[in-house]
Amino acid sequence: MAISVKLDRILLERGMSLTELSERVGVTIANLSILKTGKAKAIRFSTLEAICKELECQPGDILSFDEEGN
């Protein structure tokens, strides 16, 4: 996959669990887990905005592009 998701790293840095983030942003744990593992095919901007607001980060802190697809 060319887009890498670094949600797990940000959560670790913030000392927050996926469950806590789920409760704070109103997204199911299952959907956040799909995003965290890189299996998501899409993400709504409203969801990305809520995650970034709660984690006090930028979208580029969570998502990155890898030309090699690794």
mmJSON file of the N, C-alpha and C atoms, coordinates in Angstrom:
{"data_MODEL":{"atom_site":{
"group_PDB":["ATOM","ATOM","ATOM","ATOM","ATOM","ATOM","ATOM","ATOM","ATOM","ATOM","ATOM","ATOM","ATOM","ATOM","ATOM","ATOM","ATOM","ATOM","ATOM","ATOM","ATOM","ATOM","ATOM","ATOM","ATOM","ATOM","ATOM","ATOM","ATOM","ATOM","ATOM","ATOM","ATOM","ATOM","ATOM","ATOM","ATOM","ATOM","ATOM","ATOM","ATOM","ATOM","ATOM","ATOM","ATOM","ATOM","ATOM","ATOM","ATOM","ATOM","ATOM","ATOM","ATOM","ATOM","ATOM","ATOM","ATOM","ATOM","ATOM","ATOM","ATOM","ATOM","ATOM","ATOM","ATOM","ATOM","ATOM","ATOM","ATOM","ATOM","ATOM","ATOM","ATOM","ATOM","ATOM","ATOM","ATOM","ATOM","ATOM","ATOM","ATOM","ATOM","ATOM","ATOM","ATOM","ATOM","ATOM","ATOM","ATOM","ATOM","ATOM","ATOM","ATOM","ATOM","ATOM","ATOM","ATOM","ATOM","ATOM","ATOM","ATOM","ATOM","ATOM","ATOM","ATOM","ATOM","ATOM","ATOM","ATOM","ATOM","ATOM","ATOM","ATOM","ATOM","ATOM","ATOM","ATOM","ATOM","ATOM","ATOM","ATOM","ATOM","ATOM","ATOM","ATOM","ATOM","ATOM","ATOM","ATOM","ATOM","ATOM","ATOM","ATOM","ATOM","ATOM","ATOM","ATOM","ATOM","ATOM","ATOM","ATOM","ATOM","ATOM","ATOM","ATOM","ATOM","ATOM","ATOM","ATOM","ATOM","ATOM","ATOM","ATOM","ATOM","ATOM","ATOM","ATOM","ATOM","ATOM","ATOM","ATOM","ATOM","ATOM","ATOM","ATOM","ATOM","ATOM","ATOM","ATOM","ATOM","ATOM","ATOM","ATOM","ATOM","ATOM","ATOM","ATOM","ATOM","ATOM","ATOM","ATOM","ATOM","ATOM","ATOM","ATOM","ATOM","ATOM","ATOM","ATOM","ATOM","ATOM","ATOM","ATOM","ATOM","ATOM","ATOM","ATOM","ATOM","ATOM","ATOM","ATOM","ATOM","ATOM","ATOM","ATOM","ATOM","ATOM","ATOM","ATOM","ATOM"],
"id":[1,2,3,4,5,6,7,8,9,10,11,12,13,14,15,16,17,18,19,20,21,22,23,24,25,26,27,28,29,30,31,32,33,34,35,36,37,38,39,40,41,42,43,44,45,46,47,48,49,50,51,52,53,54,55,56,57,58,59,60,61,62,63,64,65,66,67,68,69,70,71,72,73,74,75,76,77,78,79,80,81,82,83,84,85,86,87,88,89,90,91,92,93,94,95,96,97,98,99,100,101,102,103,104,105,106,107,108,109,110,111,112,113,114,115,116,117,118,119,120,121,122,123,124,125,126,127,128,129,130,131,132,133,134,135,136,137,138,139,140,141,142,143,144,145,146,147,148,149,150,151,152,153,154,155,156,157,158,159,160,161,162,163,164,165,166,167,168,169,170,171,172,173,174,175,176,177,178,179,180,181,182,183,184,185,186,187,188,189,190,191,192,193,194,195,196,197,198,199,200,201,202,203,204,205,206,207,208,209,210],
"type_symbol":["N","C","C","N","C","C","N","C","C","N","C","C","N","C","C","N","C","C","N","C","C","N","C","C","N","C","C","N","C","C","N","C","C","N","C","C","N","C","C","N","C","C","N","C","C","N","C","C","N","C","C","N","C","C","N","C","C","N","C","C","N","C","C","N","C","C","N","C","C","N","C","C","N","C","C","N","C","C","N","C","C","N","C","C","N","C","C","N","C","C","N","C","C","N","C","C","N","C","C","N","C","C","N","C","C","N","C","C","N","C","C","N","C","C","N","C","C","N","C","C","N","C","C","N","C","C","N","C","C","N","C","C","N","C","C","N","C","C","N","C","C","N","C","C","N","C","C","N","C","C","N","C","C","N","C","C","N","C","C","N","C","C","N","C","C","N","C","C","N","C","C","N","C","C","N","C","C","N","C","C","N","C","C","N","C","C","N","C","C","N","C","C","N","C","C","N","C","C","N","C","C","N","C","C","N","C","C","N","C","C"],
"label_atom_id":["N","CA","C","N","CA","C","N","CA","C","N","CA","C","N","CA","C","N","CA","C","N","CA","C","N","CA","C","N","CA","C","N","CA","C","N","CA","C","N","CA","C","N","CA","C","N","CA","C","N","CA","C","N","CA","C","N","CA","C","N","CA","C","N","CA","C","N","CA","C","N","CA","C","N","CA","C","N","CA","C","N","CA","C","N","CA","C","N","CA","C","N","CA","C","N","CA","C","N","CA","C","N","CA","C","N","CA","C","N","CA","C","N","CA","C","N","CA","C","N","CA","C","N","CA","C","N","CA","C","N","CA","C","N","CA","C","N","CA","C","N","CA","C","N","CA","C","N","CA","C","N","CA","C","N","CA","C","N","CA","C","N","CA","C","N","CA","C","N","CA","C","N","CA","C","N","CA","C","N","CA","C","N","CA","C","N","CA","C","N","CA","C","N","CA","C","N","CA","C","N","CA","C","N","CA","C","N","CA","C","N","CA","C","N","CA","C","N","CA","C","N","CA","C","N","CA","C","N","CA","C","N","CA","C","N","CA","C","N","CA","C","N","CA","C"],
"label_alt_id":[null,null,null,null,null,null,null,null,null,null,null,null,null,null,null,null,null,null,null,null,null,null,null,null,null,null,null,null,null,null,null,null,null,null,null,null,null,null,null,null,null,null,null,null,null,null,null,null,null,null,null,null,null,null,null,null,null,null,null,null,null,null,null,null,null,null,null,null,null,null,null,null,null,null,null,null,null,null,null,null,null,null,null,null,null,null,null,null,null,null,null,null,null,null,null,null,null,null,null,null,null,null,null,null,null,null,null,null,null,null,null,null,null,null,null,null,null,null,null,null,null,null,null,null,null,null,null,null,null,null,null,null,null,null,null,null,null,null,null,null,null,null,null,null,null,null,null,null,null,null,null,null,null,null,null,null,null,null,null,null,null,null,null,null,null,null,null,null,null,null,null,null,null,null,null,null,null,null,null,null,null,null,null,null,null,null,null,null,null,null,null,null,null,null,null,null,null,null,null,null,null,null,null,null,null,null,null,null,null,null],
"label_comp_id":["MET","MET","MET","ALA","ALA","ALA","ILE","ILE","ILE","SER","SER","SER","VAL","VAL","VAL","LYS","LYS","LYS","LEU","LEU","LEU","ASP","ASP","ASP","ARG","ARG","ARG","ILE","ILE","ILE","LEU","LEU","LEU","LEU","LEU","LEU","GLU","GLU","GLU","ARG","ARG","ARG","GLY","GLY","GLY","MET","MET","MET","SER","SER","SER","LEU","LEU","LEU","THR","THR","THR","GLU","GLU","GLU","LEU","LEU","LEU","SER","SER","SER","GLU","GLU","GLU","ARG","ARG","ARG","VAL","VAL","VAL","GLY","GLY","GLY","VAL","VAL","VAL","THR","THR","THR","ILE","ILE","ILE","ALA","ALA","ALA","ASN","ASN","ASN","LEU","LEU","LEU","SER","SER","SER","ILE","ILE","ILE","LEU","LEU","LEU","LYS","LYS","LYS","THR","THR","THR","GLY","GLY","GLY","LYS","LYS","LYS","ALA","ALA","ALA","LYS","LYS","LYS","ALA","ALA","ALA","ILE","ILE","ILE","ARG","ARG","ARG","PHE","PHE","PHE","SER","SER","SER","THR","THR","THR","LEU","LEU","LEU","GLU","GLU","GLU","ALA","ALA","ALA","ILE","ILE","ILE","CYS","CYS","CYS","LYS","LYS","LYS","GLU","GLU","GLU","LEU","LEU","LEU","GLU","GLU","GLU","CYS","CYS","CYS","GLN","GLN","GLN","PRO","PRO","PRO","GLY","GLY","GLY","ASP","ASP","ASP","ILE","ILE","ILE","LEU","LEU","LEU","SER","SER","SER","PHE","PHE","PHE","ASP","ASP","ASP","GLU","GLU","GLU","GLU","GLU","GLU","GLY","GLY","GLY","ASN","ASN","ASN"],
"label_asym_id":["A","A","A","A","A","A","A","A","A","A","A","A","A","A","A","A","A","A","A","A","A","A","A","A","A","A","A","A","A","A","A","A","A","A","A","A","A","A","A","A","A","A","A","A","A","A","A","A","A","A","A","A","A","A","A","A","A","A","A","A","A","A","A","A","A","A","A","A","A","A","A","A","A","A","A","A","A","A","A","A","A","A","A","A","A","A","A","A","A","A","A","A","A","A","A","A","A","A","A","A","A","A","A","A","A","A","A","A","A","A","A","A","A","A","A","A","A","A","A","A","A","A","A","A","A","A","A","A","A","A","A","A","A","A","A","A","A","A","A","A","A","A","A","A","A","A","A","A","A","A","A","A","A","A","A","A","A","A","A","A","A","A","A","A","A","A","A","A","A","A","A","A","A","A","A","A","A","A","A","A","A","A","A","A","A","A","A","A","A","A","A","A","A","A","A","A","A","A","A","A","A","A","A","A","A","A","A","A","A","A"],
"label_entity_id":["1","1","1","1","1","1","1","1","1","1","1","1","1","1","1","1","1","1","1","1","1","1","1","1","1","1","1","1","1","1","1","1","1","1","1","1","1","1","1","1","1","1","1","1","1","1","1","1","1","1","1","1","1","1","1","1","1","1","1","1","1","1","1","1","1","1","1","1","1","1","1","1","1","1","1","1","1","1","1","1","1","1","1","1","1","1","1","1","1","1","1","1","1","1","1","1","1","1","1","1","1","1","1","1","1","1","1","1","1","1","1","1","1","1","1","1","1","1","1","1","1","1","1","1","1","1","1","1","1","1","1","1","1","1","1","1","1","1","1","1","1","1","1","1","1","1","1","1","1","1","1","1","1","1","1","1","1","1","1","1","1","1","1","1","1","1","1","1","1","1","1","1","1","1","1","1","1","1","1","1","1","1","1","1","1","1","1","1","1","1","1","1","1","1","1","1","1","1","1","1","1","1","1","1","1","1","1","1","1","1"],
"label_seq_id":[1,1,1,2,2,2,3,3,3,4,4,4,5,5,5,6,6,6,7,7,7,8,8,8,9,9,9,10,10,10,11,11,11,12,12,12,13,13,13,14,14,14,15,15,15,16,16,16,17,17,17,18,18,18,19,19,19,20,20,20,21,21,21,22,22,22,23,23,23,24,24,24,25,25,25,26,26,26,27,27,27,28,28,28,29,29,29,30,30,30,31,31,31,32,32,32,33,33,33,34,34,34,35,35,35,36,36,36,37,37,37,38,38,38,39,39,39,40,40,40,41,41,41,42,42,42,43,43,43,44,44,44,45,45,45,46,46,46,47,47,47,48,48,48,49,49,49,50,50,50,51,51,51,52,52,52,53,53,53,54,54,54,55,55,55,56,56,56,57,57,57,58,58,58,59,59,59,60,60,60,61,61,61,62,62,62,63,63,63,64,64,64,65,65,65,66,66,66,67,67,67,68,68,68,69,69,69,70,70,70],
"pdbx_PDB_ins_code":[null,null,null,null,null,null,null,null,null,null,null,null,null,null,null,null,null,null,null,null,null,null,null,null,null,null,null,null,null,null,null,null,null,null,null,null,null,null,null,null,null,null,null,null,null,null,null,null,null,null,null,null,null,null,null,null,null,null,null,null,null,null,null,null,null,null,null,null,null,null,null,null,null,null,null,null,null,null,null,null,null,null,null,null,null,null,null,null,null,null,null,null,null,null,null,null,null,null,null,null,null,null,null,null,null,null,null,null,null,null,null,null,null,null,null,null,null,null,null,null,null,null,null,null,null,null,null,null,null,null,null,null,null,null,null,null,null,null,null,null,null,null,null,null,null,null,null,null,null,null,null,null,null,null,null,null,null,null,null,null,null,null,null,null,null,null,null,null,null,null,null,null,null,null,null,null,null,null,null,null,null,null,null,null,null,null,null,null,null,null,null,null,null,null,null,null,null,null,null,null,null,null,null,null,null,null,null,null,null,null],
"Cartn_x":[0.843,0.0,0.884,0.6,1.411,1.126,-0.037,-0.354,-0.139,0.717,0.984,0.214,-0.331,-1.073,-0.245,-0.001,0.834,0.025,-1.238,-2.123,-1.628,-1.111,-0.641,0.506,1.4,2.528,2.039,1.095,0.551,-0.179,-0.957,-1.661,-0.665,0.388,1.412,2.065,2.402,3.006,2.083,0.772,-0.204,-0.66,-0.245,-0.674,-2.167,-2.709,-4.153,-4.424,-5.47,-5.858,-6.807,-6.944,-7.881,-9.312,-9.605,-10.93,-11.224,-10.249,-10.434,-10.634,-9.83,-9.986,-11.364,-11.797,-13.108,-14.219,-14.15,-15.166,-15.119,-13.937,-13.778,-14.192,-13.989,-14.303,-15.603,-16.201,-17.467,-17.349,-16.229,-16.014,-15.845,-16.422,-16.348,-14.91,-14.666,-13.34,-12.991,-13.976,-13.739,-13.243,-13.873,-13.461,-12.091,-11.805,-10.476,-9.412,-9.759,-8.827,-8.487,-9.49,-9.271,-8.328,-8.542,-7.658,-6.25,-6.154,-4.86,-4.01,-4.642,-3.905,-3.609,-4.079,-3.8,-4.718,-5.816,-6.728,-7.864,-7.927,-8.989,-8.766,-9.837,-9.776,-10.035,-10.63,-10.97,-11.168,-11.109,-11.432,-12.13,-13.191,-13.903,-13.062,-13.106,-12.375,-12.884,-14.183,-14.733,-14.154,-13.931,-13.321,-11.861,-11.139,-9.738,-9.601,-10.496,-10.489,-10.712,-11.665,-11.955,-10.772,-10.135,-8.964,-7.824,-7.555,-6.472,-6.739,-7.971,-8.327,-8.089,-8.528,-8.398,-6.948,-6.166,-4.767,-3.814,-4.385,-3.594,-2.437,-2.803,-1.801,-2.323,-1.498,-1.855,-2.121,-2.907,-3.144,-1.851,-0.824,0.46,1.183,0.774,1.337,0.774,-0.415,-1.108,-0.924,-0.947,-0.873,0.398,1.023,2.18,2.147,2.793,2.848,4.224,4.232,5.467,5.482,6.317,6.369,6.675,7.464,7.847,6.701,5.679,4.545,4.816,5.832,6.196,5.51],
"Cartn_y":[-1.179,0.0,1.236,2.198,3.401,4.409,4.362,5.249,4.482,5.02,4.396,5.138,4.391,4.969,4.781,5.892,5.866,6.191,5.791,6.088,5.434,4.222,3.531,4.286,4.868,5.625,6.883,7.583,8.808,8.481,7.402,7.003,6.684,5.983,5.642,6.908,7.84,9.099,9.897,9.806,10.563,9.797,8.529,7.713,7.438,7.269,7.072,5.721,5.077,3.793,4.026,3.016,3.07,3.222,2.574,2.666,4.094,4.744,6.121,7.06,6.882,7.709,7.495,6.252,5.913,6.668,6.67,7.361,8.868,9.416,10.866,11.396,10.607,11.095,10.532,9.558,9.007,8.101,7.399,6.427,5.066,4.031,2.716,2.217,1.403,0.799,-0.014,-0.716,-1.538,-0.677,0.467,1.332,1.945,2.344,2.872,1.792,0.566,-0.544,-0.802,-0.733,-0.907,0.185,1.403,2.504,2.286,1.922,1.748,0.663,-0.395,-1.5,-1.275,-0.137,0.172,-0.536,-1.104,-1.833,-0.963,0.29,1.195,1.574,1.655,2.069,3.567,4.166,5.589,6.082,7.403,8.019,9.339,9.613,10.884,12.001,13.153,14.296,14.657,14.493,14.817,13.886,12.623,11.672,12.025,12.314,12.698,13.978,14.92,16.173,15.91,15.058,14.749,14.056,13.134,12.433,13.419,14.269,15.246,16.234,16.666,17.597,16.954,15.721,15.032,14.706,14.336,13.956,15.147,16.316,17.539,17.314,16.899,16.621,17.051,16.915,17.233,15.931,15.969,14.751,14.068,14.846,14.283,13.547,13.781,13.029,11.614,11.445,10.15,9.395,10.119,9.513,9.948,9.026,9.379,8.566,9.107,8.477,7.831,6.56,5.83,5.417,6.063,5.776,4.33,3.692,2.306,1.348,1.844,0.996,0.043,0.327,-0.536,-0.094],
"Cartn_z":[0.0,0.0,0.0,-0.832,-0.949,0.161,0.774,1.887,3.188,4.038,5.339,6.416,7.365,8.479,9.744,10.426,11.625,12.876,12.876,13.996,15.278,15.178,16.38,17.054,16.257,16.808,17.517,16.907,17.501,18.798,18.798,20.02,21.128,20.81,21.792,22.349,21.463,21.898,22.812,22.573,23.364,24.605,24.713,25.846,25.832,24.633,24.478,23.826,24.27,23.69,22.518,21.687,20.575,21.096,22.207,22.824,23.257,23.88,24.325,23.138,22.092,20.895,20.281,20.238,19.688,20.421,21.728,22.534,22.31,22.173,22.038,20.671,19.619,18.27,17.706,18.377,17.921,16.709,16.607,15.533,16.203,15.622,16.254,16.348,17.354,17.517,16.276,15.727,14.525,13.366,13.137,12.036,12.288,13.527,13.845,13.703,14.055,13.925,12.459,11.593,10.156,9.644,10.109,9.716,10.257,11.526,12.186,11.528,11.075,10.466,8.986,8.448,7.045,6.07,6.54,5.667,5.129,5.583,5.128,3.675,2.921,1.517,1.387,2.413,2.379,3.805,3.97,5.249,4.956,5.668,5.504,6.103,5.461,5.997,7.39,7.628,8.951,10.021,9.671,10.602,10.83,9.754,9.871,10.694,10.476,11.231,12.72,13.049,14.448,15.122,14.413,14.953,15.181,14.196,14.323,15.453,15.577,16.653,18.012,18.159,19.447,19.777,18.768,18.99,18.862,18.565,18.402,17.427,16.216,15.191,13.831,12.831,11.457,10.7,9.612,8.84,8.405,8.094,7.685,8.794,10.048,11.172,11.203,10.641,10.656,9.339,8.232,6.908,6.19,5.486,4.661,3.372,2.36,1.053,0.879,0.51,0.273,-1.189,-1.994,-3.423,-3.736,-2.895,-3.099,-2.792,-2.069,-1.729,-0.608,0.226,1.365,2.62],
"occupancy":[1.0,1.0,1.0,1.0,1.0,1.0,1.0,1.0,1.0,1.0,1.0,1.0,1.0,1.0,1.0,1.0,1.0,1.0,1.0,1.0,1.0,1.0,1.0,1.0,1.0,1.0,1.0,1.0,1.0,1.0,1.0,1.0,1.0,1.0,1.0,1.0,1.0,1.0,1.0,1.0,1.0,1.0,1.0,1.0,1.0,1.0,1.0,1.0,1.0,1.0,1.0,1.0,1.0,1.0,1.0,1.0,1.0,1.0,1.0,1.0,1.0,1.0,1.0,1.0,1.0,1.0,1.0,1.0,1.0,1.0,1.0,1.0,1.0,1.0,1.0,1.0,1.0,1.0,1.0,1.0,1.0,1.0,1.0,1.0,1.0,1.0,1.0,1.0,1.0,1.0,1.0,1.0,1.0,1.0,1.0,1.0,1.0,1.0,1.0,1.0,1.0,1.0,1.0,1.0,1.0,1.0,1.0,1.0,1.0,1.0,1.0,1.0,1.0,1.0,1.0,1.0,1.0,1.0,1.0,1.0,1.0,1.0,1.0,1.0,1.0,1.0,1.0,1.0,1.0,1.0,1.0,1.0,1.0,1.0,1.0,1.0,1.0,1.0,1.0,1.0,1.0,1.0,1.0,1.0,1.0,1.0,1.0,1.0,1.0,1.0,1.0,1.0,1.0,1.0,1.0,1.0,1.0,1.0,1.0,1.0,1.0,1.0,1.0,1.0,1.0,1.0,1.0,1.0,1.0,1.0,1.0,1.0,1.0,1.0,1.0,1.0,1.0,1.0,1.0,1.0,1.0,1.0,1.0,1.0,1.0,1.0,1.0,1.0,1.0,1.0,1.0,1.0,1.0,1.0,1.0,1.0,1.0,1.0,1.0,1.0,1.0,1.0,1.0,1.0,1.0,1.0,1.0,1.0,1.0,1.0],
"B_iso_or_equiv":[0.0,0.0,0.0,0.0,0.0,0.0,0.0,0.0,0.0,0.0,0.0,0.0,0.0,0.0,0.0,0.0,0.0,0.0,0.0,0.0,0.0,0.0,0.0,0.0,0.0,0.0,0.0,0.0,0.0,0.0,0.0,0.0,0.0,0.0,0.0,0.0,0.0,0.0,0.0,0.0,0.0,0.0,0.0,0.0,0.0,0.0,0.0,0.0,0.0,0.0,0.0,0.0,0.0,0.0,0.0,0.0,0.0,0.0,0.0,0.0,0.0,0.0,0.0,0.0,0.0,0.0,0.0,0.0,0.0,0.0,0.0,0.0,0.0,0.0,0.0,0.0,0.0,0.0,0.0,0.0,0.0,0.0,0.0,0.0,0.0,0.0,0.0,0.0,0.0,0.0,0.0,0.0,0.0,0.0,0.0,0.0,0.0,0.0,0.0,0.0,0.0,0.0,0.0,0.0,0.0,0.0,0.0,0.0,0.0,0.0,0.0,0.0,0.0,0.0,0.0,0.0,0.0,0.0,0.0,0.0,0.0,0.0,0.0,0.0,0.0,0.0,0.0,0.0,0.0,0.0,0.0,0.0,0.0,0.0,0.0,0.0,0.0,0.0,0.0,0.0,0.0,0.0,0.0,0.0,0.0,0.0,0.0,0.0,0.0,0.0,0.0,0.0,0.0,0.0,0.0,0.0,0.0,0.0,0.0,0.0,0.0,0.0,0.0,0.0,0.0,0.0,0.0,0.0,0.0,0.0,0.0,0.0,0.0,0.0,0.0,0.0,0.0,0.0,0.0,0.0,0.0,0.0,0.0,0.0,0.0,0.0,0.0,0.0,0.0,0.0,0.0,0.0,0.0,0.0,0.0,0.0,0.0,0.0,0.0,0.0,0.0,0.0,0.0,0.0,0.0,0.0,0.0,0.0,0.0,0.0],
"pdbx_formal_charge":[null,null,null,null,null,null,null,null,null,null,null,null,null,null,null,null,null,null,null,null,null,null,null,null,null,null,null,null,null,null,null,null,null,null,null,null,null,null,null,null,null,null,null,null,null,null,null,null,null,null,null,null,null,null,null,null,null,null,null,null,null,null,null,null,null,null,null,null,null,null,null,null,null,null,null,null,null,null,null,null,null,null,null,null,null,null,null,null,null,null,null,null,null,null,null,null,null,null,null,null,null,null,null,null,null,null,null,null,null,null,null,null,null,null,null,null,null,null,null,null,null,null,null,null,null,null,null,null,null,null,null,null,null,null,null,null,null,null,null,null,null,null,null,null,null,null,null,null,null,null,null,null,null,null,null,null,null,null,null,null,null,null,null,null,null,null,null,null,null,null,null,null,null,null,null,null,null,null,null,null,null,null,null,null,null,null,null,null,null,null,null,null,null,null,null,null,null,null,null,null,null,null,null,null,null,null,null,null,null,null],
"auth_seq_id":[1,1,1,2,2,2,3,3,3,4,4,4,5,5,5,6,6,6,7,7,7,8,8,8,9,9,9,10,10,10,11,11,11,12,12,12,13,13,13,14,14,14,15,15,15,16,16,16,17,17,17,18,18,18,19,19,19,20,20,20,21,21,21,22,22,22,23,23,23,24,24,24,25,25,25,26,26,26,27,27,27,28,28,28,29,29,29,30,30,30,31,31,31,32,32,32,33,33,33,34,34,34,35,35,35,36,36,36,37,37,37,38,38,38,39,39,39,40,40,40,41,41,41,42,42,42,43,43,43,44,44,44,45,45,45,46,46,46,47,47,47,48,48,48,49,49,49,50,50,50,51,51,51,52,52,52,53,53,53,54,54,54,55,55,55,56,56,56,57,57,57,58,58,58,59,59,59,60,60,60,61,61,61,62,62,62,63,63,63,64,64,64,65,65,65,66,66,66,67,67,67,68,68,68,69,69,69,70,70,70],
"auth_comp_id":["MET","MET","MET","ALA","ALA","ALA","ILE","ILE","ILE","SER","SER","SER","VAL","VAL","VAL","LYS","LYS","LYS","LEU","LEU","LEU","ASP","ASP","ASP","ARG","ARG","ARG","ILE","ILE","ILE","LEU","LEU","LEU","LEU","LEU","LEU","GLU","GLU","GLU","ARG","ARG","ARG","GLY","GLY","GLY","MET","MET","MET","SER","SER","SER","LEU","LEU","LEU","THR","THR","THR","GLU","GLU","GLU","LEU","LEU","LEU","SER","SER","SER","GLU","GLU","GLU","ARG","ARG","ARG","VAL","VAL","VAL","GLY","GLY","GLY","VAL","VAL","VAL","THR","THR","THR","ILE","ILE","ILE","ALA","ALA","ALA","ASN","ASN","ASN","LEU","LEU","LEU","SER","SER","SER","ILE","ILE","ILE","LEU","LEU","LEU","LYS","LYS","LYS","THR","THR","THR","GLY","GLY","GLY","LYS","LYS","LYS","ALA","ALA","ALA","LYS","LYS","LYS","ALA","ALA","ALA","ILE","ILE","ILE","ARG","ARG","ARG","PHE","PHE","PHE","SER","SER","SER","THR","THR","THR","LEU","LEU","LEU","GLU","GLU","GLU","ALA","ALA","ALA","ILE","ILE","ILE","CYS","CYS","CYS","LYS","LYS","LYS","GLU","GLU","GLU","LEU","LEU","LEU","GLU","GLU","GLU","CYS","CYS","CYS","GLN","GLN","GLN","PRO","PRO","PRO","GLY","GLY","GLY","ASP","ASP","ASP","ILE","ILE","ILE","LEU","LEU","LEU","SER","SER","SER","PHE","PHE","PHE","ASP","ASP","ASP","GLU","GLU","GLU","GLU","GLU","GLU","GLY","GLY","GLY","ASN","ASN","ASN"],
"auth_asym_id":["A","A","A","A","A","A","A","A","A","A","A","A","A","A","A","A","A","A","A","A","A","A","A","A","A","A","A","A","A","A","A","A","A","A","A","A","A","A","A","A","A","A","A","A","A","A","A","A","A","A","A","A","A","A","A","A","A","A","A","A","A","A","A","A","A","A","A","A","A","A","A","A","A","A","A","A","A","A","A","A","A","A","A","A","A","A","A","A","A","A","A","A","A","A","A","A","A","A","A","A","A","A","A","A","A","A","A","A","A","A","A","A","A","A","A","A","A","A","A","A","A","A","A","A","A","A","A","A","A","A","A","A","A","A","A","A","A","A","A","A","A","A","A","A","A","A","A","A","A","A","A","A","A","A","A","A","A","A","A","A","A","A","A","A","A","A","A","A","A","A","A","A","A","A","A","A","A","A","A","A","A","A","A","A","A","A","A","A","A","A","A","A","A","A","A","A","A","A","A","A","A","A","A","A","A","A","A","A","A","A"],
"auth_atom_id":["N","CA","C","N","CA","C","N","CA","C","N","CA","C","N","CA","C","N","CA","C","N","CA","C","N","CA","C","N","CA","C","N","CA","C","N","CA","C","N","CA","C","N","CA","C","N","CA","C","N","CA","C","N","CA","C","N","CA","C","N","CA","C","N","CA","C","N","CA","C","N","CA","C","N","CA","C","N","CA","C","N","CA","C","N","CA","C","N","CA","C","N","CA","C","N","CA","C","N","CA","C","N","CA","C","N","CA","C","N","CA","C","N","CA","C","N","CA","C","N","CA","C","N","CA","C","N","CA","C","N","CA","C","N","CA","C","N","CA","C","N","CA","C","N","CA","C","N","CA","C","N","CA","C","N","CA","C","N","CA","C","N","CA","C","N","CA","C","N","CA","C","N","CA","C","N","CA","C","N","CA","C","N","CA","C","N","CA","C","N","CA","C","N","CA","C","N","CA","C","N","CA","C","N","CA","C","N","CA","C","N","CA","C","N","CA","C","N","CA","C","N","CA","C","N","CA","C","N","CA","C","N","CA","C","N","CA","C","N","CA","C","N","CA","C"],
"pdbx_PDB_model_num":[1,1,1,1,1,1,1,1,1,1,1,1,1,1,1,1,1,1,1,1,1,1,1,1,1,1,1,1,1,1,1,1,1,1,1,1,1,1,1,1,1,1,1,1,1,1,1,1,1,1,1,1,1,1,1,1,1,1,1,1,1,1,1,1,1,1,1,1,1,1,1,1,1,1,1,1,1,1,1,1,1,1,1,1,1,1,1,1,1,1,1,1,1,1,1,1,1,1,1,1,1,1,1,1,1,1,1,1,1,1,1,1,1,1,1,1,1,1,1,1,1,1,1,1,1,1,1,1,1,1,1,1,1,1,1,1,1,1,1,1,1,1,1,1,1,1,1,1,1,1,1,1,1,1,1,1,1,1,1,1,1,1,1,1,1,1,1,1,1,1,1,1,1,1,1,1,1,1,1,1,1,1,1,1,1,1,1,1,1,1,1,1,1,1,1,1,1,1,1,1,1,1,1,1,1,1,1,1,1,1]
}}}
